[in-house]
Amino acid sequence: MIDIVDAASDQMEASEGVSLKEEEPANLVTSLREKLDSLSSLSSQSCIYRIPKRLRKWNNEAYTPHIVSIGPLHHGSTDLQAMEEHKLRYLKDFLLYTKVSLEDYVKLLREREARIRNSYEETIKLGSDEFLEMILVDAAFVIEVLFKFHYNLINDSDRIFSKPWLISDIWYDILLLENQLPFFILEDFFVKARIIVPPEQDERHSLIRLTHNVFKNAAFLGEIEQLWTKLCSSKIEHFLHFVRICHIPQEPPPKGKLITLSAPNATQLHQAGVRFKVGSPKNLFDIQFKNGILEISNIRIHDDTEAFFRNLIAFEQCHMRVDYISDYFIVLDRLIDTPNDVELLVECGIIENLLPNSQMVVTLINNLVFGTVTSTSNFYFANLLGELNAYCSVPWHKWKATLNEDYFSTPWAVISVSAATVLLILTLIQTVCSVISL
Protein backbone atom coordinates (compact mmCIF):
# COMPACT_ATOMS: atom_id res chain seq x y z
CA MET A 1 0.00 0.00 0.00
CA ILE A 2 2.82 2.32 0.84
CA ASP A 3 4.46 1.64 -2.51
CA ILE A 4 1.25 2.52 -4.35
CA VAL A 5 0.95 5.87 -2.50
CA ASP A 6 4.59 6.72 -3.17
CA ALA A 7 4.17 5.96 -6.85
CA ALA A 8 1.09 8.13 -7.03
CA SER A 9 2.92 10.92 -5.21
CA ASP A 10 5.86 10.71 -7.59
CA GLN A 11 3.50 10.84 -10.55
CA MET A 12 1.82 14.01 -9.19
CA GLU A 13 5.17 15.72 -8.56
CA ALA A 14 6.33 14.89 -12.06
CA SER A 15 3.09 16.24 -13.48
CA GLU A 16 3.46 19.47 -11.47
CA GLY A 17 7.10 19.76 -12.66
CA VAL A 18 6.03 19.54 -16.27
CA SER A 19 3.31 22.11 -15.63
CA LEU A 20 5.79 24.52 -14.02
CA LYS A 21 8.23 24.12 -16.89
CA GLU A 22 5.43 24.90 -19.32
CA GLU A 23 4.47 28.03 -17.34
CA GLU A 24 8.04 29.42 -17.13
CA PRO A 25 8.43 30.10 -20.89
CA ALA A 26 4.96 31.65 -20.96
CA ASN A 27 5.87 33.99 -18.08
CA LEU A 28 9.18 34.89 -19.72
CA VAL A 29 7.52 35.67 -23.03
CA THR A 30 4.88 37.79 -21.31
CA SER A 31 7.52 39.69 -19.34
CA LEU A 32 9.67 40.36 -22.42
CA ARG A 33 6.64 41.37 -24.47
CA GLU A 34 5.66 43.94 -21.83
CA LYS A 35 9.18 45.40 -21.88
CA LEU A 36 9.21 45.56 -25.67
CA ASP A 37 5.76 47.15 -25.82
CA SER A 38 6.77 49.77 -23.25
CA LEU A 39 9.76 50.98 -25.31
CA SER A 40 9.31 54.50 -26.62
CA SER A 41 9.95 55.08 -30.31
CA LEU A 42 13.28 56.68 -31.20
CA SER A 43 13.30 59.99 -33.01
CA SER A 44 15.62 61.26 -35.71
CA GLN A 45 15.12 64.79 -34.32
CA SER A 46 17.52 64.40 -31.37
CA CYS A 47 20.29 66.99 -31.29
CA ILE A 48 21.00 67.47 -27.56
CA TYR A 49 23.11 64.80 -25.89
CA ARG A 50 24.77 63.62 -22.73
CA ILE A 51 28.53 63.85 -23.08
CA PRO A 52 29.99 60.37 -23.78
CA LYS A 53 32.12 58.95 -20.96
CA ARG A 54 35.11 58.66 -23.28
CA LEU A 55 35.14 62.47 -23.46
CA ARG A 56 33.79 63.42 -20.04
CA LYS A 57 36.43 61.47 -18.08
CA TRP A 58 39.17 63.82 -19.27
CA ASN A 59 37.53 66.95 -17.82
CA ASN A 60 34.09 66.61 -16.25
CA GLU A 61 34.00 70.30 -15.23
CA ALA A 62 34.24 71.45 -18.85
CA TYR A 63 30.85 69.90 -19.64
CA THR A 64 28.99 70.76 -16.43
CA PRO A 65 27.07 74.04 -15.83
CA HIS A 66 28.31 76.06 -12.86
CA ILE A 67 25.69 78.81 -12.56
CA VAL A 68 22.45 77.92 -14.33
CA SER A 69 20.69 74.85 -15.71
CA ILE A 70 18.93 75.17 -19.06
CA GLY A 71 16.73 72.29 -20.18
CA PRO A 72 16.11 68.94 -18.47
CA LEU A 73 19.56 67.30 -18.31
CA HIS A 74 20.70 69.30 -15.26
CA HIS A 75 17.28 70.35 -14.03
CA GLY A 76 17.01 70.09 -10.25
CA SER A 77 20.75 70.00 -9.61
CA THR A 78 21.37 71.19 -6.06
CA ASP A 79 24.45 73.17 -7.14
CA LEU A 80 22.32 75.32 -9.46
CA GLN A 81 19.31 76.10 -7.26
CA ALA A 82 20.43 79.65 -6.47
CA MET A 83 19.50 80.76 -9.99
CA GLU A 84 15.97 79.30 -10.01
CA GLU A 85 14.33 82.28 -8.32
CA HIS A 86 16.09 84.68 -10.72
CA LYS A 87 14.77 82.62 -13.65
CA LEU A 88 11.21 83.08 -12.36
CA ARG A 89 11.78 86.83 -12.03
CA TYR A 90 12.97 86.90 -15.63
CA LEU A 91 9.85 84.98 -16.70
CA LYS A 92 7.76 87.67 -15.01
CA ASP A 93 9.69 90.39 -16.91
CA PHE A 94 9.29 88.42 -20.13
CA LEU A 95 5.51 88.23 -19.76
CA LEU A 96 5.31 91.96 -19.08
CA TYR A 97 7.54 92.77 -22.04
CA THR A 98 5.87 90.53 -24.62
CA LYS A 99 2.28 91.16 -23.45
CA VAL A 100 1.39 87.54 -24.21
CA SER A 101 -0.52 85.62 -21.56
CA LEU A 102 0.96 82.73 -19.61
CA GLU A 103 -1.91 80.58 -20.89
CA ASP A 104 -0.96 81.24 -24.51
CA TYR A 105 2.67 80.23 -23.95
CA VAL A 106 1.59 77.05 -22.14
CA LYS A 107 -0.79 76.19 -24.99
CA LEU A 108 1.99 76.70 -27.52
CA LEU A 109 4.34 74.45 -25.52
CA ARG A 110 1.72 71.69 -25.21
CA GLU A 111 1.43 71.63 -28.98
CA ARG A 112 5.25 71.33 -29.26
CA GLU A 113 5.85 68.99 -26.30
CA ALA A 114 6.54 65.83 -28.30
CA ARG A 115 8.95 67.62 -30.63
CA ILE A 116 10.77 69.26 -27.71
CA ARG A 117 11.17 65.91 -25.94
CA ASN A 118 12.40 64.32 -29.17
CA SER A 119 15.18 66.92 -29.35
CA TYR A 120 16.88 65.19 -26.43
CA GLU A 121 18.67 61.92 -27.07
CA GLU A 122 17.62 60.36 -23.78
CA THR A 123 14.04 59.89 -22.61
CA ILE A 124 13.06 62.71 -20.24
CA LYS A 125 11.30 61.24 -17.20
CA LEU A 126 9.55 64.45 -16.11
CA GLY A 127 5.76 64.57 -16.21
CA SER A 128 4.10 66.80 -18.78
CA ASP A 129 3.32 69.77 -16.48
CA GLU A 130 6.75 69.78 -14.82
CA PHE A 131 8.49 69.45 -18.18
CA LEU A 132 6.56 72.28 -19.82
CA GLU A 133 7.00 74.56 -16.80
CA MET A 134 10.75 74.01 -16.95
CA ILE A 135 10.91 74.72 -20.71
CA LEU A 136 8.80 77.88 -20.32
CA VAL A 137 10.90 79.24 -17.45
CA ASP A 138 14.21 78.42 -19.14
CA ALA A 139 13.21 79.73 -22.58
CA ALA A 140 11.92 82.99 -21.12
CA PHE A 141 15.09 83.33 -19.05
CA VAL A 142 17.34 82.84 -22.09
CA ILE A 143 15.43 85.35 -24.21
CA GLU A 144 15.39 87.92 -21.40
CA VAL A 145 19.14 87.53 -20.87
CA LEU A 146 19.72 88.08 -24.59
CA PHE A 147 17.53 91.16 -24.59
CA LYS A 148 18.92 92.74 -21.43
CA PHE A 149 22.44 92.34 -22.76
CA HIS A 150 21.64 93.56 -26.28
CA TYR A 151 19.73 96.65 -25.16
CA ASN A 152 21.71 97.24 -21.97
CA LEU A 153 18.52 97.00 -19.87
CA ILE A 154 20.30 96.87 -16.52
CA ASN A 155 19.08 98.16 -13.16
CA ASP A 156 20.57 97.98 -9.67
CA SER A 157 18.08 95.35 -8.50
CA ASP A 158 19.08 92.88 -11.21
CA ARG A 159 21.13 90.16 -9.46
CA ILE A 160 22.68 88.92 -12.70
CA PHE A 161 23.87 91.94 -14.66
CA SER A 162 24.70 93.99 -11.56
CA LYS A 163 27.26 91.39 -10.44
CA PRO A 164 30.73 91.73 -12.01
CA TRP A 165 31.40 89.04 -14.63
CA LEU A 166 28.49 86.79 -13.59
CA ILE A 167 26.93 87.19 -17.02
CA SER A 168 30.15 85.89 -18.64
CA ASP A 169 29.83 82.67 -16.63
CA ILE A 170 26.21 82.38 -17.74
CA TRP A 171 27.17 82.74 -21.42
CA TYR A 172 29.51 79.77 -21.18
CA ASP A 173 26.90 77.72 -19.30
CA ILE A 174 24.40 78.44 -22.09
CA LEU A 175 26.90 77.15 -24.67
CA LEU A 176 27.35 73.73 -23.01
CA LEU A 177 26.00 70.80 -25.03
CA GLU A 178 24.02 69.38 -22.08
CA ASN A 179 22.52 72.81 -21.37
CA GLN A 180 20.70 73.46 -24.64
CA LEU A 181 17.14 74.27 -25.61
CA PRO A 182 15.86 73.51 -29.13
CA PHE A 183 16.27 76.64 -31.23
CA PHE A 184 12.82 76.22 -32.78
CA ILE A 185 11.06 76.85 -29.45
CA LEU A 186 12.86 80.18 -29.08
CA GLU A 187 11.80 81.00 -32.65
CA ASP A 188 8.20 80.09 -31.77
CA PHE A 189 8.32 82.44 -28.77
CA PHE A 190 9.63 85.24 -30.99
CA VAL A 191 6.83 84.68 -33.49
CA LYS A 192 4.20 84.46 -30.74
CA ALA A 193 5.34 87.71 -29.17
CA ARG A 194 6.12 89.38 -32.53
CA ILE A 195 9.61 90.26 -31.34
CA ILE A 196 11.54 92.25 -33.94
CA VAL A 197 15.16 93.36 -33.50
CA PRO A 198 16.04 96.22 -35.89
CA PRO A 199 17.05 96.34 -38.67
CA GLU A 200 15.37 92.96 -39.27
CA GLN A 201 11.85 92.57 -40.62
CA ASP A 202 10.87 89.15 -39.25
CA GLU A 203 11.13 87.20 -36.03
CA ARG A 204 13.56 84.44 -37.10
CA HIS A 205 16.07 86.90 -38.48
CA SER A 206 15.69 88.93 -35.30
CA LEU A 207 16.62 85.92 -33.16
CA ILE A 208 19.62 85.17 -35.38
CA ARG A 209 20.91 88.72 -35.09
CA LEU A 210 20.32 88.80 -31.33
CA THR A 211 22.09 85.47 -30.81
CA HIS A 212 25.07 86.55 -32.88
CA ASN A 213 25.39 89.84 -31.07
CA VAL A 214 25.40 88.16 -27.66
CA PHE A 215 27.84 85.35 -28.43
CA LYS A 216 30.20 87.07 -30.89
CA ASN A 217 32.91 87.65 -28.26
CA ALA A 218 32.47 84.53 -26.13
CA ALA A 219 32.40 82.27 -29.21
CA PHE A 220 34.92 84.15 -31.42
CA LEU A 221 32.32 84.86 -34.13
CA GLY A 222 33.05 86.89 -37.24
CA GLU A 223 30.98 89.82 -38.47
CA ILE A 224 27.29 89.14 -38.98
CA GLU A 225 27.38 90.34 -42.61
CA GLN A 226 29.89 87.62 -43.47
CA LEU A 227 27.74 84.93 -41.83
CA TRP A 228 24.23 86.13 -42.67
CA THR A 229 23.50 84.00 -45.73
CA LYS A 230 24.90 80.86 -44.14
CA LEU A 231 22.91 81.31 -40.92
CA CYS A 232 19.62 82.20 -42.57
CA SER A 233 19.77 79.23 -44.93
CA SER A 234 20.65 76.72 -42.19
CA LYS A 235 18.46 74.68 -39.89
CA ILE A 236 19.75 75.75 -36.47
CA GLU A 237 19.32 73.09 -33.79
CA HIS A 238 20.44 75.11 -30.73
CA PHE A 239 22.99 77.74 -29.64
CA LEU A 240 26.01 75.44 -29.83
CA HIS A 241 24.99 74.38 -33.32
CA PHE A 242 24.58 78.08 -34.20
CA VAL A 243 28.20 78.68 -33.19
CA ARG A 244 29.45 75.68 -35.17
CA ILE A 245 27.64 76.88 -38.31
CA CYS A 246 29.42 80.21 -37.95
CA HIS A 247 32.84 78.54 -37.75
CA ILE A 248 32.63 75.98 -40.55
CA PRO A 249 34.06 77.48 -43.77
CA GLN A 250 31.87 77.68 -46.84
CA GLU A 251 34.44 75.63 -48.74
CA PRO A 252 36.31 73.37 -46.30
CA PRO A 253 39.42 71.55 -47.55
CA PRO A 254 38.76 68.24 -49.31
CA LYS A 255 38.87 65.12 -47.18
CA GLY A 256 41.69 62.69 -47.79
CA LYS A 257 43.27 59.50 -46.55
CA LEU A 258 45.57 60.14 -43.62
CA ILE A 259 48.87 58.32 -44.17
CA THR A 260 50.22 59.16 -40.73
CA LEU A 261 49.14 61.23 -37.74
CA SER A 262 52.77 62.14 -37.11
CA ALA A 263 53.72 65.67 -38.03
CA PRO A 264 56.47 68.15 -37.13
CA ASN A 265 55.69 70.59 -34.34
CA ALA A 266 55.90 74.36 -34.77
CA THR A 267 59.54 74.56 -33.65
CA GLN A 268 60.61 71.84 -36.08
CA LEU A 269 58.70 73.52 -38.89
CA HIS A 270 60.41 76.82 -38.08
CA GLN A 271 63.81 75.10 -38.15
CA ALA A 272 62.92 73.65 -41.55
CA GLY A 273 62.23 77.12 -42.90
CA VAL A 274 58.44 77.27 -42.60
CA ARG A 275 57.19 80.78 -41.92
CA PHE A 276 54.11 81.40 -39.78
CA LYS A 277 51.47 83.98 -40.63
CA VAL A 278 48.20 85.02 -39.01
CA GLY A 279 45.35 83.79 -41.21
CA SER A 280 42.06 85.42 -42.05
CA PRO A 281 39.90 86.42 -39.06
CA LYS A 282 36.82 85.20 -40.95
CA ASN A 283 37.29 81.60 -39.84
CA LEU A 284 38.73 80.65 -36.45
CA PHE A 285 39.36 77.02 -37.40
CA ASP A 286 41.42 77.47 -40.54
CA ILE A 287 44.94 76.31 -41.43
CA GLN A 288 46.53 76.67 -44.87
CA PHE A 289 50.03 75.87 -46.13
CA LYS A 290 51.39 77.33 -49.35
CA ASN A 291 54.87 78.22 -50.62
CA GLY A 292 56.49 77.51 -47.27
CA ILE A 293 54.04 79.72 -45.34
CA LEU A 294 51.69 78.22 -42.73
CA GLU A 295 48.66 80.45 -42.11
CA ILE A 296 46.71 79.89 -38.89
CA SER A 297 43.91 82.12 -37.69
CA ASN A 298 44.45 83.96 -34.42
CA ILE A 299 43.27 81.99 -31.40
CA ARG A 300 42.81 83.40 -27.89
CA ILE A 301 43.43 81.00 -25.00
CA HIS A 302 41.91 81.82 -21.59
CA ASP A 303 40.16 80.11 -18.66
CA ASP A 304 36.91 79.33 -20.50
CA THR A 305 38.48 78.37 -23.82
CA GLU A 306 38.81 74.67 -23.01
CA ALA A 307 35.13 74.22 -22.10
CA PHE A 308 34.01 76.04 -25.25
CA PHE A 309 36.22 73.96 -27.56
CA ARG A 310 35.43 70.68 -25.77
CA ASN A 311 31.68 71.16 -26.17
CA LEU A 312 32.00 71.97 -29.87
CA ILE A 313 34.05 68.80 -30.35
CA ALA A 314 31.57 66.78 -28.27
CA PHE A 315 28.64 67.99 -30.38
CA GLU A 316 30.43 66.92 -33.55
CA GLN A 317 31.30 63.56 -32.04
CA CYS A 318 27.67 62.94 -30.99
CA HIS A 319 25.71 64.44 -33.87
CA MET A 320 27.77 64.95 -37.01
CA ARG A 321 29.26 62.78 -39.68
CA VAL A 322 31.52 65.75 -40.40
CA ASP A 323 34.35 66.24 -37.91
CA TYR A 324 35.93 69.45 -39.20
CA ILE A 325 36.58 71.04 -35.79
CA SER A 326 37.75 67.76 -34.27
CA ASP A 327 40.21 67.31 -37.17
CA TYR A 328 41.42 70.89 -36.74
CA PHE A 329 42.37 70.29 -33.12
CA ILE A 330 44.19 67.08 -34.01
CA VAL A 331 46.38 69.17 -36.33
CA LEU A 332 46.85 71.85 -33.65
CA ASP A 333 47.77 69.10 -31.19
CA ARG A 334 50.58 68.05 -33.53
CA LEU A 335 51.83 71.63 -33.96
CA ILE A 336 51.87 72.43 -30.22
CA ASP A 337 54.06 69.93 -28.41
CA THR A 338 56.27 72.01 -26.11
CA PRO A 339 56.26 75.48 -24.48
CA ASN A 340 58.70 76.58 -27.20
CA ASP A 341 56.00 75.89 -29.81
CA VAL A 342 53.55 78.08 -27.89
CA GLU A 343 56.07 80.90 -27.50
CA LEU A 344 56.87 80.77 -31.22
CA LEU A 345 53.18 81.02 -32.17
CA VAL A 346 52.65 83.81 -29.61
CA GLU A 347 55.56 85.71 -31.16
CA CYS A 348 53.99 85.29 -34.60
CA GLY A 349 50.64 86.62 -33.34
CA ILE A 350 48.80 83.36 -33.90
CA ILE A 351 48.17 82.58 -30.22
CA GLU A 352 47.07 85.06 -27.55
CA ASN A 353 47.94 83.37 -24.28
CA LEU A 354 45.94 84.62 -21.29
CA LEU A 355 46.94 81.64 -19.11
CA PRO A 356 49.74 81.90 -16.53
CA ASN A 357 52.35 80.09 -18.64
CA SER A 358 53.02 78.36 -21.96
CA GLN A 359 52.96 74.84 -20.52
CA MET A 360 49.29 75.31 -19.58
CA VAL A 361 48.49 76.00 -23.23
CA VAL A 362 50.36 72.83 -24.28
CA THR A 363 48.38 70.77 -21.75
CA LEU A 364 45.06 72.32 -22.77
CA ILE A 365 45.54 71.72 -26.51
CA ASN A 366 46.98 68.21 -26.10
CA ASN A 367 44.12 67.11 -23.82
CA LEU A 368 41.34 68.38 -26.11
CA VAL A 369 41.60 65.44 -28.51
CA PHE A 370 41.69 62.71 -25.85
CA GLY A 371 38.72 60.39 -26.36
CA THR A 372 37.80 61.67 -29.83
CA VAL A 373 37.21 59.22 -32.68
CA THR A 374 38.94 60.08 -35.95
CA SER A 375 38.37 58.76 -39.46
CA THR A 376 41.80 58.32 -41.05
CA SER A 377 40.17 57.67 -44.42
CA ASN A 378 38.20 60.94 -44.39
CA PHE A 379 40.42 63.48 -42.65
CA TYR A 380 39.97 67.14 -43.55
CA PHE A 381 43.63 68.12 -43.18
CA ALA A 382 45.25 64.99 -44.61
CA ASN A 383 46.80 66.93 -47.50
CA LEU A 384 48.08 69.61 -45.13
CA LEU A 385 49.87 67.12 -42.86
CA GLY A 386 51.29 65.35 -45.90
CA GLU A 387 52.65 68.64 -47.30
CA LEU A 388 54.21 69.63 -43.97
CA ASN A 389 55.92 66.25 -43.61
CA ALA A 390 57.16 66.43 -47.20
CA TYR A 391 58.50 69.96 -46.77
CA CYS A 392 60.46 69.03 -43.66
CA SER A 393 61.98 65.98 -45.37
CA VAL A 394 63.81 68.16 -47.94
CA PRO A 395 67.33 68.89 -46.52
CA TRP A 396 67.73 72.09 -48.56
CA HIS A 397 64.86 73.76 -46.70
CA LYS A 398 66.61 73.25 -43.38
CA TRP A 399 70.00 74.34 -44.73
CA LYS A 400 68.44 77.48 -46.19
CA ALA A 401 66.69 78.22 -42.88
CA THR A 402 69.93 77.75 -40.94
CA LEU A 403 71.77 80.05 -43.35
CA ASN A 404 69.13 82.74 -42.98
CA GLU A 405 69.03 82.35 -39.19
CA ASP A 406 72.81 82.39 -38.66
CA TYR A 407 73.99 84.80 -41.34
CA PHE A 408 71.07 86.92 -42.54
CA SER A 409 68.95 87.38 -39.43
CA THR A 410 69.86 91.11 -38.98
CA PRO A 411 70.96 93.94 -41.30
CA TRP A 412 74.39 93.98 -39.63
CA ALA A 413 74.80 90.27 -40.26
CA VAL A 414 73.94 90.80 -43.93
CA ILE A 415 76.47 93.65 -44.17
CA SER A 416 79.15 91.54 -42.48
CA VAL A 417 78.57 88.58 -44.80
CA SER A 418 78.47 90.87 -47.83
CA ALA A 419 81.71 92.58 -46.80
CA ALA A 420 83.39 89.24 -46.18
CA THR A 421 82.22 88.02 -49.59
CA VAL A 422 83.52 91.15 -51.34
CA LEU A 423 86.84 90.84 -49.50
CA LEU A 424 87.10 87.19 -50.51
CA ILE A 425 86.42 88.08 -54.16
CA LEU A 426 88.98 90.89 -54.13
CA THR A 427 91.54 88.58 -52.56
CA LEU A 428 90.91 85.99 -55.27
CA ILE A 429 91.23 88.66 -57.98
CA GLN A 430 94.48 89.90 -56.49
CA THR A 431 95.82 86.37 -56.31
CA VAL A 432 94.89 85.68 -59.94
CA CYS A 433 96.48 88.93 -61.05
CA SER A 434 99.65 88.10 -59.16
CA VAL A 435 99.86 84.69 -60.80
CA ILE A 436 99.27 86.18 -64.26
CA SER A 437 101.96 88.84 -63.72
CA LEU A 438 104.48 86.12 -63.00
C-alpha positions, 0 to 999 in steps of 0.5 A: 500500500505504501508503494502505491501511494509513493508511486502516485505521489511521484507521478503528481510531482512529475506532473506538477514539474512539467506544468511549471516548466510549461508556465516558465516560458509563458511567463518569460515571453509575457515579461519580455513582451511587456518590456518591448511594448513599453519601449518608446519610439526613437526619433531622428530629431535628437540633437541634444546629448549627454557627453559620452564617458570617453570624453567626459572622463578627461575633464568633467568640469568642462561639460557641467554648468556652474551657474544655471541649468537650461533644459532637463539634463541638469534640471534640479541640480542642487548646485544650481538652485540659487539661480531658479528664483532669478529665472522666475523673475525673468519669466515675469519680466518676459511676460510683461515685455511681450504682453502675451498671456501665460496661458498662450505660452503654455498652450503653444508648448503643449502643442510642441511637447513631443517635438521638444522631448524628441530633441533630447537623445535620452528619454526625459522622465519628467511629467508633462506639467513639470516638463513644460513649466521648466521649458517655459521658465528656461526659454523665457530666461534665455530670451530675457538675458539676450535682450537685457544684454543687447539693449543694456537693460540693466538696473541695480536690483538685477542680481545677474547683470549687476554682479561683475562678470556673472553674465560671462559665466552664464554665457559659457553655461548656455553654450554647453552641449548638455545645457541646450534648448531647441532653437525652434522653441525660441523661434516660436516664442519670438513669433508668438510675441512678434519680437523684432530686433532692428534692422530685421523685418521678421522674427527668425532673423531677429533671433539670429541677429540677437544670438550673434550679437550676444555670443560674438565675443564669447564664441569668437564669431566673425561679423554678422554680414559675413555669416548672414546667408549661411545662418539664414539658410541653415536649420539651427538646432540650438545655440552650440549648433549656431556657433558651429555653423558660424565657424565651418568654412563655406568651402572646407578643404577636401577630405583625404586618406591620412597616411600618418598622424605624425607631423612636425611641431611648430619649432621643427617647422620653423627650423625647416624654414616654414614661416608662420602667418596670421590667417584670415579672421573670418574663420577661427578654425582654418589652417593653410600651407602654401609656398612655405608659409603656414597660415593659422587664424588667431586663437585666444586661450583663456580660462573658458576656452577649453570648455568652449572647444570641448563642447563643440568637439563633443557635439560633432562627435555625438551628432555629425558625420563631419568632424571638421573642428575635431580634425582641426584640433588634431592638427593643432595638437601636432603643432603644439608639443612644447612650451617653445611651440607656444612661444613661437606662435605667440611671437607670430601673433597666432596665439594670444595666451591669457593663461599663466604660462606656456605649458598650460596652453600645451596641456590644454591643446593636447588634452582636447583630442583625448577620447575623440574618434577620428576617421583616417580615411576621411580626414579634412587636413590629410593633405596639409599634414602630408605637405608639412611632412614632405616639406620638412623631409627636404634637406635644402629647406633646413639648410636654407633656414639655418643660413638665414638664421645664422647669417642673414637674421639682422641687417648687420649680419647681412652687411658683415657677410656681404663685406666678407664676400667682397673681400674674398672676391677681391683677394681671389682677384688679387691672387689671380692677377699676381699669378698672371703677372708672374 
